[in-house]
Amino acid sequence: DGTVVDAAVATPELSTLVDAVLAAGLADALATTDNITVYAPTNDAFGAIPTDILNTIVGDTGILSAVLTYHVSPGQWDPRKYLPAVQRPTLQGQKVFYSRGKSGPMVNNAGVACQGVKTDNGVVWVIDSVLLPNL
């Protein structure tokens, strides 16, 4: 039970994502928007971003919001079910791509790390990389 935000808060491996969502002021919007798919990067995924790029992202609320909303698609989607590759829109405005790599399903170049977690307002997929839109 709970929203996509509640699911992220309850998952220790997503604490950096939760901090970013709070810093961008998106927690209420994500908790109250129905029928969404969230691609949730792990703490390690954020840690893999070069420090100067990460500082640029978190240091500018507009960029941070764009990056975070690029991790949310309207509708509930399962990236494991699409072969050949398909596109899905994001709340940021650009599209993400579902495909299948050697190790399993992918969203852009990020591997899907687990089963989707169903919530009251959508589904959360843990991914192993941060998705970066064209800005």
N, C-alpha and C positions, 0 to 999 in steps of 0.2 A: 504494500500500500504506500502511496505517496506519489509525488511528482518526479519529473526527471531531475530536478534540483535536489530533492530529498534523496534520491538514489545516489547522486554524485557525492553528497555530503556523507552518506553512510559508507562510502567506499574510500578507505584510506589512500589507495593508490591514485585517487583523483583529487587530492587536496590542493594541488597547484591550480588545476582547472577551476575548482570552487573559488579559490582566492581571486583568480582572474575574473570570473563571472561577477563576483561581489565588487571588485574594483571598477568594473565597467558599468555597474548599476543594472545588470541584466537579470538578476535573480528573480525578481517579481515577474518580469515578462516571460521568462522561461517556465516559471512555475504555473502561470495562468494561461499560456497558449496551449490549446488542445491539438491533438493529433500531429505530433512532431517526432522526428527521428534525430537523435543527438549522437554525434560521433565524438566520443570522449577520450582525448589523449591522456595517457598516464603521466605521472610525475617524471618518469624516465624520459618520456617523449619531450616534455618541456626542457628537461636537462640536456638533451641532445642539441638544442638550438644554440648556436654560437652566442656568447654573452652579449656582444654588441647588438646583434639582431634582437635578442630577447629584450634587452633594455629599451630599444626603440619601440618595440611592440607594447610593452607594459607602461612605457613612459608617455604614451599618447592615447588618450581615451578613445579617440576616433579610430585609430588603427587597431587598438585592442578590441573594440566592438566589432569592427569589420572581420577580424580574424575569428572571433568567437561565433559570430552569426554565420560564418562560412562553415561552421561545424554543425549546423542545424538545417534540416530539410523539412518542409511541410509534408505531411503525410507520414504514414508508418511504413518503412521500407526494410527489407531484409537483404543486405548485400551478399549473402551467401547464395541467393537464388538466381543470380543473373549471369548467364553466359550465352552469347557473347556480351561484351561490355555494354553498359547502358549509362545514360546521364541522369542525374537527379538535380533539381533546382535547390538552392539554399536560400535562407532568409537574407543573406548578404547580397544576393542577386546573381552571383556566378553559379556555375554548375560543378558538382563533383561527379566522379566517374567510378562506377562499380565494375570490377573485373575479378579475375581469378589468377593468382600468382602460383608459384611452385608450392608455397606453404599454405595456401588457402585464399579465402576471399580478401579483397582489398578495396579500400576507398581511396581514390587517387593512388599514391604510393604507400599508403599506410595499411599495414596488416590488421585485420580484425582479430582481436585477441580473445574473444569469448562469445558465448551465446548472447543474444539480445536480452536486455533486462526490461520487461514490461512494467510500465508505471501507469498511474491514473491518467496522464495526459500524453503518453507517447512511449517510445522505446529508446533505450540507451545501448550503444555499441561501443565497447572499449577498443581503442585503436592504439597502435604503437608509435605513431608519429603525429606531430602537429601539422594540420593542413594549413597552407598559406595561400590566400587568394592573390590574384594580380591586383596590386594597388597602384 
